[in-house]
Amino acid sequence: MSPVSAPAAASPASVTAAVPVMRGMSFGFMAKRGYYASPAAHAEVEAMAAAGVRWVALMATVAQETFHSTRLFQDFEFTPSDSELELIIARFHRHGIKVMLKPMVECLDSSWRGNISFPNGDEQIQGRRHDYWGQWFASLAQCVAHYAALAERTRCESYCLGCELFAAEAAVHNDRWAPVVAAARRHYAGHLCYDVQPPTLLERAEPPAWLRALDAVCISYYTPCASGAGASADAMMVGMQPTVAKLRAVSQALSLPIIFGETGCRSMAGAAMNPSEYRTAGTYSAEEQANYLEAMCRLFWAEPWWGGFFWWKWDEQQQRPQFKIDPAGDTGWTLQGKAGAQTLRRWFERADRA
């Protein structure tokens, strides 16, 4: 095991020395069972290595039936098998790419994972109470333990135990996370993190206390930073600037590095106005995407608590016809063949951060 160096959770001063920067890509979101064992997936590993990618956030879909189901499970259509995960992790390692294993909960009723929620006690009939959340967290802990063991035996350099479970990130559930983190620690000895929704860190009086049990905190960073199409990298930096102090304060409060577990912007004119928006069609603009990436790296690179990023995303596994309307180019988040690919390589090859 070669875990990422993580500061001891002692005091805010522990993150003043620059932490290593993860220079990564998100790969395989919503990839169906069998894909990671395919020649197509293996070719993507080689392409990532050629593009200068140093890290990959490797997705593994875990299912639950609906947003109010209490049981997580491996689905024979959507969940990659353990053997194919082991195969592609080994292939990444052979190409010198470090792996963050990242199980992603998806609801088969098409609800977003952040909306997974249940009636609380006051919303239930008196005398007929049911601990929905307790059952769900128990199932989550089993899931986390399974993939933690897989991460350990495949020598993954990092393990992200969950992502964007927004309703579950509420302060009322703070104590429920301790057994989940403990389950991961029992099976995995390396670098442990979790990917939170931005409001959890940026809009609450203080970050969830359970995050202190991790080695780093990830955030899905899709910050609107432009007032119109065609903004320059300098203008986008101004738009992103307010988040720097907020994230710095969170890092100090937790004594932990912050990693952008997801970040990205579509190659579409005006995409920087709302980088997470996927439903719209628009005009192809590789420059808009490249400027977003440039602005983000310029702004955060010198922040010692910033642990890098995983660009969303390397591959597109979903049907997104709105990305294909402009014949000039694909307007999705992928970087291959676009100006942003060279921007990415330039930042990934910098030697002034470990």
ZABA-428551 format. One record per residue: x, y, z of N, C-alpha, C, CB in turn. Coordinates in pm, whole numbers, padded with zeros to 5 digits, always signed. Glycine has a CB too. Layout:
N
XYZXYZXYZXYZ ...
This chain:
354
+00085-00119+00000+00000+00000+00000+00088+00124+00000-00096+00001+00122 +00057+00218-00089+00130+00344-00094+00032+00459-00080+00211+00357-00225 -00021+00478+00041-00124+00581+00058-00068+00720+00035-00185+00573+00197 -00156+00809-00007-00119+00949-00022-00084+01006+00113-00232+01029-00088 +00021+01086+00119+00057+01149+00245-00056+01239+00291+00188+01228+00233 -00097+01223+00414-00206+01305+00469-00160+01366+00600-00335+01222+00490 -00194+01492+00627-00152+01556+00750-00220+01495+00870-00179+01704+00744 -00151+01494+00980-00214+01449+01104-00320+01550+01144-00109+01432+01218 -00437+01500+01181-00548+01589+01216-00525+01646+01355-00684+01515+01210 -00444+01751+01363-00407+01805+01493-00452+01949+01508-00257+01796+01513 -00411+02035+01417-00444+02176+01428-00449+02235+01289-00341+02250+01516 -00509+02354+01273-00513+02417+01142-00375+02434+01081-00579+02550+01152 -00270+02447+01165-00136+02465+01113-00088+02344+01036-00041+02496+01224 -00154+02228+01055-00107+02106+00993-00126+02105+00842-00177+01988+01052 -00202+02200+00786-00218+02204+00641-00151+02326+00579-00365+02202+00606 -00061+02390+00653+00010+02503+00594+00122+02456+00503+00065+02593+00703 +00177+02338+00528+00273+02279+00435+00195+02218+00319+00363+02171+00506 +00240+02245+00198+00164+02203+00080+00146+02052+00075+00233+02252-00047 +00023+02010+00055-00008+01867+00043+00011+01826-00103-00153+01835+00092 +00029+01697-00129+00041+01652-00268-00084+01685-00348+00067+01501-00273 -00065+01716-00475-00175+01751-00564-00213+01629-00649-00137+01871-00654 -00336+01584-00633-00387+01478-00720-00424+01539-00855-00511+01407-00655 -00372+01481-00961-00393+01534-01096-00468+01427-01174-00256+01572-01167 -00602+01433-01165-00676+01317-01209-00795+01341-01299-00722+01246-01093 -00852+01230-01339-00971+01224-01424-01074+01132-01361-00935+01175-01566 -01200+01164-01379-01309+01074-01342-01336+00982-01461-01438+01153-01302 -01349+00852-01432-01363+00755-01540-01469+00651-01506-01229+00687-01567 -01554+00622-01605-01646+00510-01595-01778+00538-01526-01581+00402-01525 -01817+00665-01514-01946+00693-01451-02059+00632-01532-01967+00846-01435 -02139+00549-01468-02252+00479-01528-02210+00373-01631-02344+00578-01594 -02083+00333-01627-02039+00224-01714-02109+00096-01672-01884+00207-01709 -02156+00020-01769-02232-00101-01737-02138-00218-01709-02326-00135-01852 -02196-00319-01650-02122-00440-01614-02052-00497-01738-02218-00545-01552 -01926-00529-01722-01848-00585-01830-01760-00484-01902-01937-00649-01928 -01792-00355-01889-01716-00255-01965-01569-00251-01926-01777-00117-01944 -01541-00257-01796-01402-00244-01752-01315-00361-01797-01398-00233-01601 -01376-00471-01839-01300-00585-01891-01287-00580-02043-01366-00715-01849 -01341-00476-02106-01346-00471-02252-01221-00406-02311-01469-00394-02296 -01189-00440-02437-01078-00372-02506-01098-00221-02513-01063-00429-02646 -01223-00177-02526-01249-00032-02534-01205+00039-02407-01399-00006-02558 -01236-00018-02291-01194+00043-02164-01043+00039-02149-01260-00029-02046 -00982-00070-02190-00836-00081-02178-00766+00021-02269-00790-00223-02213 -00826+00049-02384-00770+00151-02472-00779+00289-02408-00843+00152-02607 -00884+00313-02330-00897+00441-02262-00789+00458-02155-01035+00454-02198 -00750+00350-02090-00641+00357-01993-00513+00404-02063-00618+00219-01925 -00484+00347-02177-00365+00386-02253-00375+00531-02298-00346+00294-02374 -00493+00574-02338-00512+00712-02381-00492+00809-02265-00650+00731-02443 -00539+00773-02147-00519+00858-02030-00372+00871-01996-00596+00803-01910 -00301+00760-02002-00158+00764-01974-00087+00854-02074-00097+00622-01977 -00125+00844-02201-00064+00927-02304-00097+01075-02286-00109+00881-02441 -00212+01103-02224-00254+01242-02202-00191+01304-02079-00404+01248-02190 -00114+01226-02004-00047+01280-01886-00127+01269-01757-00014+01421-01908 -00234+01191-01758-00316+01174-01638-00236+01096-01533-00449+01100-01671 -00234+01146-01410-00158+01083-01301-00246+01002-01207-00083+01189-01222 -00373+01041-01196-00469+00978-01105-00599+00952-01181-00494+01066-00979 -00673+00851-01137-00807+00829-01190-00902+00801-01074-00808+00712-01291 -01019+00864-01079-01129+00828-00988-01211+00724-01062-01217+00954-00946 -01200+00600-01019-01263+00488-01088-01399+00460-01026-01173+00361-01081 -01504+00475-01106-01641+00465-01056-01691+00321-01055-01734+00551-01140 -01766+00288-00952-01836+00160-00945-01979+00188-00901-01764+00060-00847 -02074+00168-00990-02214+00196-00959-02269+00093-00860-02298+00197-01087 -02329+00144-00753-02402+00062-00656-02547+00108-00660-02340+00074-00510 -02640+00016-00661-02780+00050-00685-02866+00045-00559-02838-00043-00788 -02974+00123-00564-03089+00100-00477-03212+00127-00561-03084+00192-00347 -03324+00065-00527-03440+00067-00616-03495+00208-00638-03549-00021-00559 -03518+00281-00528-03576+00415-00536-03505+00506-00438-03729+00410-00507 -03541+00633-00441-03477+00729-00350-03516+00704-00205-03514+00871-00390 -03619+00623-00182-03658+00594-00044-03641+00446-00010-03802+00636-00021 -03556+00375-00085-03524+00236-00051-03413+00234+00053-03482+00156-00178 -03413+00135+00137-03316+00130+00247-03202+00031+00222-03385+00093+00376 -03202-00035+00108-03103-00139+00083-03026-00111-00045-03170-00276+00076 -02892-00110-00035-02804-00096-00149-02764-00235-00197-02679-00011-00114 -02739-00247-00328-02701-00378-00381-02624-00363-00512-02827-00465-00402 -02556-00471-00551-02491-00477-00681-02593-00522-00784-02368-00574-00678 -02603-00446-00893-02700-00475-00998-02627-00541-01115-02772-00345-01044 -02687-00647-01171-02618-00724-01274-02608-00650-01407-02689-00854-01296 -02680-00540-01423-02667-00459-01544-02573-00341-01524-02803-00409-01588 -02583-00277-01409-02513-00150-01390-02389-00157-01302-02607-00052-01331 -02373-00260-01222-02260-00267-01130-02147-00349-01190-02302-00327-00996 -02027-00292-01203-01914-00372-01253-01881-00484-01156-01790-00283-01277 -01841-00597-01209-01802-00708-01123-01672-00676-01051-01788-00839-01204 -01649-00739-00939-01524-00719-00866-01405-00760-00952-01524-00798-00735 -01420-00867-01028-01307-00916-01108-01267-00816-01216-01341-01051-01172 -01365-00750-01279-01328-00653-01382-01268-00526-01319-01450-00617-01467 -01314-00490-01199-01251-00378-01129-01106-00411-01097-01328-00345-01000 -01081-00530-01049-00944-00572-01019-00859-00568-01145-00943-00714-00959 -00915-00611-01257-00842-00614-01383-00803-00474-01428-00926-00681-01491 -00898-00380-01425-00866-00248-01478-00781-00168-01380-00995-00171-01510 -00795-00192-01250-00706-00126-01153-00562-00169-01179-00748-00160-01008 -00541-00297-01202-00406-00346-01233-00354-00282-01360-00406-00500-01246 -00440-00264-01458-00397-00202-01584-00359-00056-01562-00509-00212-01691 -00438+00017-01484-00400+00155-01451-00264+00159-01383-00507+00221-01361 -00243+00071-01288-00116+00069-01217+00000+00038-01310-00121-00032-01104 -00019-00053-01404+00088-00084-01499+00124+00036-01584+00047-00200-01589 +00030+00126-01603+00054+00247-01682+00096+00366-01594-00070+00284-01762 +00123+00340-01467+00172+00444-01378+00067+00540-01329+00277+00521-01447 -00060+00502-01336-00170+00588-01293-00221+00540-01158-00284+00590-01398 -00227+00629-01061-00279+00596-00928-00432+00595-00931-00227+00696-00822 -00489+00514-00843-00633+00491-00848-00701+00531-00717-00662+00344-00877 -00806+00612-00731-00902+00635-00623-01027+00554-00658-00935+00791-00605 -01056+00452-00582-01177+00374-00604-01295+00452-00547-01167+00232-00541 -01402+00464-00625-01512+00553-00588-01647+00489-00617-01500+00688-00662 -01703+00412-00523-01838+00360-00543-01940+00474-00545-01874+00259-00432 -02033+00467-00639-02134+00571-00657-02273+00511-00645-02116+00641-00795 -02351+00559-00549-02487+00510-00531-02577+00573-00637-02539+00543-00388 -02651+00488-00708-02746+00536-00808-02882+00471-00782-02696+00504-00952 -02988+00551-00793-03124+00501-00775-03180+00455-00910-03216+00610-00712 -03234+00335-00914-03286+00282-01039-03414+00351-01085-03311+00134-01025 -03475+00432-00998-03593+00509-01039-03553+00643-01101-03685+00533-00920 -03423+00662-01124-03363+00781-01188-03351+00901-01096-03444+00820-01308 -03384+00887-00969-03365+00997-00873-03216+01018-00849-03438+00967-00740 -03179+01143-00825-03040+01175-00792-03009+01125-00651-03014+01328-00803 -02887+01074-00634-02846+01017-00505-02855+01118-00390-02704+00963-00515 -02840+01246-00421-02850+01347-00316-02989+01361-00259-02805+01478-00369 -03088+01308-00330-03227+01316-00282-03271+01192-00206-03319+01337-00399 -03181+01098-00184-03217+00982-00102-03258+01033+00036-03098+00880-00091 -03379+01000+00077-03430+01055+00203-03546+00971+00253-03474+01202+00184 -03577+00988+00382-03682+00910+00447-03757+00997+00548-03621+00785+00517 -03877+00956+00586-03949+01029+00690-03872+01025+00822-04090+00972+00709 -03857+01139+00884-03797+01143+01017-03903+01111+01122-03732+01281+01044 -03862+01105+01247-03953+01065+01353-04079+01148+01360-03884+01072+01484 -04066+01280+01347-04183+01367+01358-04278+01353+01239-04139+01511+01371 -04233+01287+01134-04316+01268+01015-04382+01130+01013-04231+01287+00890 -04366+01056+01122-04423+00922+01130-04533+00917+01237-04312+00818+01163 -04620+00819+01225-04731+00804+01319-04676+00767+01457-04830+00696+01269 -04723+00836+01558-04677+00808+01694-04707+00663+01731-04744+00904+01795 -04607+00596+01785-04621+00457+01821-04595+00360+01708-04757+00434+01874 -04569+00414+01586-04543+00329+01470-04413+00373+01403-04662+00335+01369 -04316+00413+01483-04192+00467+01429-04109+00358+01361-04111+00534+01540 -04038+00399+01256-03952+00306+01181-03821+00377+01151-04022+00258+01049 -03709+00311+01177-03578+00373+01159-03527+00350+01016-03476+00316+01261 -03587+00421+00922-03545+00408+00782-03398+00446+00764-03633+00495+00693 -03361+00560+00821-03223+00605+00805-03124+00506+00865-03205+00743+00870 -03158+00450+00979-03069+00352+01040-03046+00232+00951-03126+00307+01173 -03152+00183+00887-03139+00070+00796-03054+00108+00675-03276+00022+00751 -03077+00227+00622-03001+00269+00503-02853+00284+00536-03057+00401+00448 -02821+00348+00647-02680+00364+00684-02613+00230+00711-02667+00455+00807 -02687+00134+00768-02631+00001+00790-02597-00066+00657-02729-00086+00870 -02683-00049+00558-02657-00104+00426-02539-00033+00360-02782-00094+00337 -02534+00100+00378-02421+00177+00324-02290+00128+00385-02439+00327+00352 -02288+00102+00514-02165+00055+00579-02120-00079+00521-02188+00041+00730 -02215-00167+00490-02179-00294+00428-02118-00273+00289-02303-00385+00417 -02178-00183+00213-02126-00148+00081-01985-00091+00091-02219-00048+00011 -01968+00004+00182-01838+00069+00202-01732-00033+00242-01848+00179+00308 -01767-00126+00329-01672-00229+00371-01631-00317+00254-01732-00314+00483 -01726-00353+00170-01695-00440+00055-01593-00375-00037-01823-00473-00023 -01618-00250-00074-01527-00184-00168-01397-00139-00101-01596-00064-00231 -01401-00119+00030-01276-00091+00102-01184-00212+00094-01305-00055+00250 -01239-00331+00112-01158-00452+00102-01102-00469-00039-01241-00575+00141 -01184-00436-00139-01136-00443-00277-01024-00342-00301-01252-00419-00375 -01041-00221-00249-00937-00119-00263-00807-00163-00197-00984+00013-00203 -00818-00230-00083-00699-00276-00012-00626-00385-00090-00737-00328+00127 -00699-00484-00137-00630-00596-00203-00577-00558-00341-00723-00715-00215 -00631-00452-00402-00580-00407-00530-00480-00292-00515-00694-00364-00619 -00450-00257-00390-00352-00153-00359-00389-00017-00419-00214-00195-00408 -00518+00016-00414-00561+00149-00457-00498+00254-00366-00716+00161-00456 -00453+00362-00425-00386+00465-00348-00482+00553-00269-00304+00551-00439 -00610+00550-00303-00710+00626-00229-00845+00556-00242-00718+00774-00280 -00930+00580-00144-01065+00523-00145-01163+00631-00105-01076+00398-00050 -01254+00664-00196-01359+00762-00169-01485+00684-00132-01385+00857-00293 -01524+00689-00005-01627+00599+00044-01770+00639+00007-01617+00589+00192 -01786+00755-00056-01920+00796-00098-01914+00929-00170-02014+00806+00022 -02025+00965-00233-02026+01087-00314-02166+01148-00319-01976+01056-00456 -02175+01274-00283-02294+01357-00303-02422+01297-00244-02314+01380-00450 -02410+01234-00129-02528+01183-00059-02584+01297+00026-02493+01056+00030 -02634+01398-00041-02659+01529+00019-02752+01523+00140-02716+01620-00083 -02866+01457+00127-02959+01451+00240-02896+01379+00358-03089+01382+00200 -02812+01281+00330-02745+01207+00437-02633+01287+00502-02689+01076+00383 -02592+01397+00437-02487+01482+00492-02539+01581+00596-02418+01557+00381 -02669+01584+00617-02729+01677+00714-02672+01653+00853-02882+01662+00716 -02664+01761+00930-02602+01754+01063-02670+01652+01154-02606+01890+01129 -02799+01630+01135-02873+01537+01220-02820+01394+01207-03021+01541+01186 -02750+01365+01098-02698+01230+01075-02551+01216+01113-02717+01192+00930 -02495+01315+01178-02352+01313+01206-02306+01183+01273-02316+01431+01295 -02378+01138+01374-02336+01018+01448-02352+00890+01366-02416+01006+01576 -02435+00894+01264-02456+00774+01183-02336+00745+01092-02582+00789+01099 -02253+00845+01067-02140+00825+00976-02023+00754+01043-02094+00958+00922 -02012+00761+01174-01897+00700+01241-01883+00551+01210-01909+00719+01392 -01991+00471+01216-01976+00329+01180-01940+00307+01033-02104+00255+01211 -01982+00399+00947-01948+00387+00805-01798+00406+00784-02028+00490+00720 -01744+00511+00845-01600+00535+00835-01523+00422+00901-01562+00670+00900 -01571+00375+01015-01504+00264+01084-01502+00139+00998-01573+00234+01218 -01610+00114+00924-01615-00002+00834-01508+00009+00726-01754-00014+00770 -01490+00129+00674-01385+00149+00574-01247+00128+00634-01394+00289+00513 -01223+00183+00753-01092+00171+00817-01057+00026+00852-01088+00257+00943 -01157-00053+00885-01130-00193+00920-01072-00271+00802-01258-00261+00968 -01110-00230+00682-01072-00309+00564-00969-00241+00474-01194-00338+00483 -00946-00112+00495-00858-00037+00405-00763+00049+00486-00940+00050+00307 -00634+00036+00458-00533+00105+00537-00482+00233+00473-00417+00013+00562 -00536+00269+00358-00483+00383+00284-00558+00512+00305-00481+00351+00141 -00544+00599+00207-00598+00735+00208-00750+00730+00189-00533+00822+00098 -00823+00787+00286-00969+00777+00288-01032+00915+00275-01017+00708+00417 -01134+00925+00190-01201+01054+00170-01348+01031+00137-01132+01135+00057 -01421+01142+00126-01563+01141+00089-01589+01268+00010-01657+01132+00217 -01676+01259-00092-01704+01372-00181-01837+01437-00142-01708+01325-00329 -01831+01558-00083-01951+01625-00034-02009+01720-00138-01919+01703+00094 -02136+01750-00121-02200+01853-00199-02154+01991-00149-02355+01840-00192 -02137+02090-00238-02088+02221-00196-02163+02285-00081-02093+02313-00311 -02297+02283-00075-02365+02348+00038-02324+02292+00173-02513+02336+00023 -02286+02165+00177-02246+02103+00303-02124+02172+00362-02219+01955+00284 -02035+02220+00276-01915+02289+00324-01927+02440+00320-01796+02246+00241 -01999+02493+00222-01996+02637+00198-02114+02714+00256-01990+02661+00052 -02221+02645+00292-02341+02717+00336-02384+02682+00478-02454+02687+00243 -02306+02606+00549-02339+02572+00687-02246+02643+00783-02333+02419+00708 -02292+02661+00904-02212+02733+01003-02079+02664+01028-02290+02746+01134 -02079+02532+01025-01955+02456+01041-01968+02324+00967-01923+02432+01191 -01858+02269+00920-01865+02144+00845-01901+02027+00936-01732+02116+00774 -01955+01919+00880-01990+01802+00961-01869+01749+01037-02050+01693+00873 -01888+01723+01165-01776+01680+01250-01719+01546+01207-01821+01673+01394 -01802+01458+01151-01754+01324+01116-01647+01326+01007-01869+01238+01072 -01641+01434+00930-01540+01442+00826-01398+01441+00883-01561+01569+00744 -01383+01479+01009-01250+01480+01071-01189+01340+01081-01257+01543+01209 -01270+01238+01069-01219+01101+01075-01155+01057+00944-01331+01006+01112 -01161+01143+00841-01105+01110+00711-00964+01167+00697-01194+01164+00599 -00900+01135+00585-00768+01189+00555-00775+01312+00466-00682+01083+00488 -00886+01331+00399-00910+01448+00315-01059+01457+00288-00828+01442+00181 -01103+01576+00251-01242+01597+00214-01246+01635+00066-01309+01708+00302 -01329+01566-00010-01351+01603-00149-01478+01687-00159-01361+01476-00239 -01483+01769-00261-01603+01848-00288-01628+01846-00438-01588+01995-00235 -01754+01841-00476-01790+01853-00617-01794+02002-00651-01929+01783-00648 -01691+02048-00721-01670+02191-00742-01712+02230-00884-01521+02230-00716 -01830+02287-00896-01880+02337-01023-01928+02480-01000-01996+02246-01081 -01835+02571-00980-01871+02706-00940-01905+02795-01059-01758+02768-00861 -02025+02852-01064-02056+02950-01168-01959+03067-01158-02203+03000-01156 -01900+03106-01269-01794+03207-01261-01794+03301-01380-01658+03139-01251 -01905+03310-01451-01913+03401-01565-02055+03457-01574-01874+03329-01697 -02066+03576-01630-02197+03639-01646-02251+03625-01788-02190+03786-01609 -02169+03569-01876-02210+03549-02014-02112+03459-02085-02221+03683-02087 -02140+03431-02211-02052+03345-02288-01922+03416-02322-02122+03299-02417 -01816+03337-02339-01689+03391-02385-01603+03458-02280-01714+03487-02491 -01628+03432-02153-01547+03493-02047-01403+03444-02055-01606+03462-01909 -01311+03532-02023-01169+03496-02022-01136+03418-01895-01080+03622-02033 -01018+03357-01894-00974+03288-01773-00962+03385-01657-00840+03216-01797 -00913+03507-01685-00900+03607-01578-01036+03642-01519-00832+03734-01632 -01135+03659-01605-01270+03692-01557-01328+03577-01476-01363+03727-01675 -01302+03455-01520-01353+03339-01445-01286+03328-01309-01331+03210-01525 -01159+03365-01301-01091+03365-01171-01162+03458-01073-00944+03406-01187 -01203+03573-01122-01275+03667-01036-01405+03604-00987-01304+03800-01113 -01473+03532-01076-01598+03468-01037-01579+03357-00935-01665+03413-01156 -01467+03287-00943-01439+03178-00849-01381+03227-00716-01342+03080-00912 -01325+03346-00716-01247+03395-00603-01316+03382-00467-01213+03538-00626 -01446+03413-00454-01508+03404-00321-01502+03265-00258-01651+03446-00330 -01490+03162-00339-01488+03027-00282-01354+02992-00218-01520+02925-00389 -01249+03065-00252-01116+03031-00200-01113+03048-00048-01008+03120-00265 -01154+03165+00000-01150+03189+00144-01243+03095+00219-01188+03334+00175 -01358+03065+00160-01453+02974+00226-01394+02835+00240-01585+02968+00149 -01334+02785+00134-01275+02651+00139-01151+02648+00227-01241+02603-00001 -01076+02756+00227-00960+02765+00317-01004+02755+00462-00881+02897+00293 -01113+02824+00494-01165+02820+00632-01213+02680+00669-01279+02921+00648 -01275+02611+00575-01319+02473+00602-01199+02383+00626-01403+02419+00485 -01097+02398+00543-00975+02319+00562-00914+02343+00699-00873+02351+00452 -00912+02468+00741-00857+02501+00872-00944+02444+00984-00844+02652+00889 -01075+02450+00967-01166+02399+01070-01153+02249+01088-01310+02434+01035 -01127+02178+00978-01118+02032+00983-00974+01982+00996-01181+01973+00860 -00877+02071+00973-00736+02032+00968-00713+01924+00862-00688+01982+01106 -00779+01942+00749-00769+01844+00641-00751+01914+00506-00895+01755+00638 -00683+01848+00413-00679+01899+00275-00817+01889+00211-00576+01822+00191 -00838+01970+00109-00961+01964+00031-00925+01933-00114-01041+02098+00041 -00991+01832-00167-00970+01787-00304-01098+01812-00382-00929+01635-00309 -01084+01854-00506-01202+01865-00592-01229+01726-00649-01181+01973-00706 -01314+01650-00579-01343+01514-00621-01410+01508-00757-01431+01446-00519 -01480+01612-00790-01532+01636-00925-01516+01784-00953-01682+01591-00939 -01481+01817-01074-01488+01954-01121-01487+01950-01272-01369+02041-01065 -01555+02045-01334-01557+02044-01479-01642+02155-01536-01606+01911-01529 -01634+02167-01666-01713+02265-01739-01729+02212-01881-01646+02409-01738 -01846+02223-01935-01869+02175-02071-01801+02264-02174-02018+02167-02099 -01774+02208-02290-01714+02284-02400-01827+02348-02481-01625+02191-02491 -01894+02443-02418-02011+02508-02476-02010+02655-02438-02143+02440-02429 -02043+02739-02531-02049+02883-02502-02146+02909-02388-02091+02962-02628 -02097+02978-02285-02180+03010-02170-02182+02904-02062-02317+03034-02213 -02109+02795-02081-02112+02685-01983-02060+02727-01847-02032+02567-02034 -01967+02823-01843-01911+02866-01715-02012+02941-01629-01789+02953-01739 -02125+02978-01686-02230+03041-01607-02298+02941-01514-02335+03105-01700 -02294+02814-01552-02352+02706-01470-02284+02575-01510-02510+02697-01489 -02163+02551-01459-02082+02439-01509-02141+02300-01489-01951+02443-01445 -02234+02284-01396-02291+02151-01373-02414+02122-01459-02326+02137-01228 -02459+02219-01535-02581+02202-01615-02556+02107-01733-02632+02340-01666 -02639+02005-01743-02621+01905-01849-02736+01902-01949-02605+01770-01787 -02847+01970-01921-02967+01953-02002-02970+02040-02126-03086+01982-01920 -02893+02147-02129-02904+02244-02238-02821+02205-02359-02863+02380-02189 -02867+02249-02474-02788+02242-02597-02728+02380-02621-02875+02195-02720 -02620+02386-02697-02559+02516-02721-02451+02507-02827-02502+02571-02595 -02380+02618-02841-02274+02630-02941-02143+02577-02885-02258+02775-02987 -02073+02499-02965-01945+02443-02923-01844+02554-02895-01891+02347-03030 -01776+02543-02781-01668+02636-02747-01564+02564-02663-01724+02760-02671 -01460+02518-02729-01350+02455-02656-01279+02556-02567-01250+02391-02753 -01279+02682-02609-01211+02786-02532-01278+02807-02396-01211+02918-02610 -01410+02803-02391-01482+02822-02264-01438+02717-02162-01635+02815-02286 -01430+02594-02206-01390+02485-02118-01244+02500-02074-01410+02350-02188 -01157+02530-02170-01015+02547-02138-00994+02663-02042-00934+02569-02266 -01069+02772-02060-01055+02887-01971-01099+02853-01829-01137+03005-02024 -01203+02772-01816-01249+02732-01682-01140+02652-01611-01378+02649-01691 -01083+02558-01682-00977+02476-01624-00856+02561-01587-00935+02366-01722 -00819+02652-01676-00705+02741-01650-00732+02829-01528-00676+02828-01773 -00850+02887-01520-00883+02975-01408-00877+02901-01276-01022+03035-01428 -00934+02783-01273-00936+02704-01149-00795+02670-01103-01018+02576-01169 -00713+02623-01195-00577+02584-01158-00495+02705-01113-00507+02514-01275 -00506+02815-01184-00434+02936-01143-00474+02979-01003-00459+03051-01242 -00602+02972-00974-00654+03024-00849-00615+02938-00730-00804+03037-00856 -00617+02807-00746-00599+02718-00631-00461+02655-00621-00701+02609-00637 -00381+02662-00724-00255+02588-00725-00164+02624-00608-00183+02612-00855 -00160+02748-00572-00069+02791-00465-00127+02773-00325-00032+02936-00485 -00251+02730-00316-00312+02708-00184-00260+02576-00126-00469+02706-00194 -00188+02580-00014-00122+02458+00036-00219+02349+00081-00033+02492+00150 -00342+02387+00117-00442+02290+00163-00515+02223+00048-00542+02359+00253 -00494+02272-00073-00566+02220-00190-00497+02095-00241-00574+02327-00302 -00569+01984-00244-00510+01856-00280-00533+01813-00423-00562+01752-00192 -00568+01908-00511-00583+01875-00651-00726+01849-00693-00500+01757-00684 -00741+01783-00809-00875+01767-00865-00884+01646-00957-00915+01892-00942 -01009+01603-00976-01042+01499-01073-01142+01562-01172-01102+01370-01004 -01096+01582-01295-01181+01647-01394-01299+01557-01429-01101+01681-01521 -01416+01619-01436-01537+01549-01478-01561+01581-01625-01661+01589-01390 -01536+01489-01715-01493+01354-01696-01419+01309-01820-01611+01263-01665 -01356+01193-01813-01279+01143-01927-01371+01088-02037-01180+01035-01882 -01471+01011-01997-01556+00941-02093-01703+00971-02068-01531+00789-02087 -01783+00958-02171-01928+00980-02159-02000+00847-02183-01978+01089-02260 -02056+00793-02076-02124+00664-02084-02276+00679-02099-02092+00582-01961 -02327+00799-02085-02471+00822-02092-02512+00873-02229-02515+00920-01983 -02639+00861-02261-02692+00914-02385-02723+01062-02365-02819+00835-02431 -02646+01148-02429-02663+01292-02414-02679+01354-02554-02542+01355-02337 -02791+01341-02619-02805+01395-02755-02785+01545-02764-02941+01361-02810 -02812+01616-02655-02794+01762-02656-02647+01802-02672-02849+01822-02529 -02555+01709-02646-02413+01739-02662-02369+01727-02808-02330+01645-02575 -02453+01672-02894-02413+01638-03031-02478+01726-03137-02446+01494-03060 -02546+01830-03096-02624+01910-03191-02536+01998-03279-02723+01997-03116 -02432+02058-03222-02344+02145-03299-02241+02060-03374-02272+02249-03207 -02239+02064-03507-02143+01982-03582-01998+02022-03559-02174+01990-03729 -01977+02139-03499-01840+02184-03474-01771+02101-03367-01840+02330-03433 -01849+02039-03279-01785+01958-03175-01880+01919-03064-01669+02033-03117 -01838+01822-02987-01913+01773-02871-01912+01879-02761-01854+01640-02819 -02028+01909-02705-02038+02016-02605-02047+01962-02463-02158+02102-02634 -02001+01839-02442-02001+01781-02309-01877+01816-02230-02015+01632-02317 -01852+01740-02122-01742+01770-02031-01609+01707-02074-01777+01722-01893 -01613+01610-02163-01489+01540-02198-01389+01637-02261-01518+01424-02295 -01260+01602-02247-01153+01690-02292-01079+01640-02416-01054+01709-02181 -01092+01514-02448-01012+01457-02556-01037+01530-02688-01043+01308-02571 -00928+01569-02755-00938+01637-02882-00978+01782-02873-01034+01567-02966 -00983+01837-02752-01023+01976-02732-00907+02056-02673-01147+01984-02639 -00921+02188-02677-00813+02275-02627-00782+02248-02481-00851+02420-02645 -00882+02210-02404-00861+02185-02262-00764+02072-02235-00990+02155-02197 -00748+01980-02329-00655+01869-02308-00512+01919-02294-00665+01769-02424 -00477+02020-02373-00342+02076-02362-00326+02158-02234-00309+02162-02484 -00432+02228-02196-00429+02300-02068-00409+02204-01953-00559+02381-02048 -00481+02093-01958-00469+01992-01854-00327+01938-01847-00568+01877-01878 -00269+01901-01960-00134+01846-01961-00034+01945-01903-00093+01807-02103 -00049+02071-01939+00046+02172-01890+00043+02181-01737+00014+02310-01950 -00076+02178-01679-00085+02185-01533-00043+02054-01468-00227+02221-01490 -00076+01944-01529-00038+01814-01472+00113+01795-01473-00105+01701-01550 +00182+01858-01567+00327+01840-01577+00406+01938-01493+00369+01852-01721 +00340+02030-01428+00413+02126-01344+00483+02056-01229+00317+02234-01289 +00602+02105-01197+00685+02040-01095+00692+02119-00965+00824+02018-01148 +00616+02229-00954+00626+02312-00834+00533+02267-00721+00595+02455-00870 +00457+02160-00742+00382+02095-00635+00406+01945-00646+00228+02129-00643 +00414+01879-00533+00436+01734-00534+00319+01662-00598+00458+01681-00391 
